[in-house]
Amino acid sequence: MVNVLVLIGRILFAALFLGSAMGHLTKADAMAQYAQFRGVPSPKLAVIGSGVLLLVGGLSVLFGVWADLGALLLVIFLLPTAFLMHPFWKETDPEAKQTEMISFNKDVALAGAALMLFAFFSAAGHCLGLTLTGPLFNL
């Protein structure tokens, strides 16, 4: 039963990132304009690179192929994104500030969940079952 619950959790968790990856990779020009507005250096490259991180990390978690590494890749995407794309502290309009704060908190919370998945898969990866490989890291 635990294996099935973990699999369902992986599917639900990965779906968000895989959908975002498709947006990053298929709408890179539009997303690069927004990233440029936010002051991200090399915005087109950043959008494509982050799309690849999302895709590889999401697929890794979904299929259980070095899921610990996949979760870590998602953390590497989420934390910089929170600070670069959602700097609520810079907003003066209360509505914009609240919107950015929600997005910032969502990204930080997801990074925390991905970090827990990294530790979870690294420590118990072989015992989980329903994965295609064991962990890459051993905590």
C-alpha angles and dihedrals in degrees: 000000000000090000092054093048091050090049092051089048091050091051093049093044095046095047092071093052096043091053090050091048091056090052092049093049100040099038099035096137095054092043091048090057090055091045089051090051087054091052098251110161115240090005099189092049090045092052093049092043092049089047089055091048090051093047097046094040093046095047091046092054093041097052097031095240103149086330090179090062091045091053090049091052089054090053089051088055099041104050098052089042091056092054100036101039103031108039095160090172089070095055120100098182107085094218094049090045091054093046092051092045091054091050092045092051091046092053093046092048091048089049088054091050091048090049089053089049089051091054092041095052093040093053101037105016098125092046096054099072123196090076125112095223138013123248124298092213126050115211 
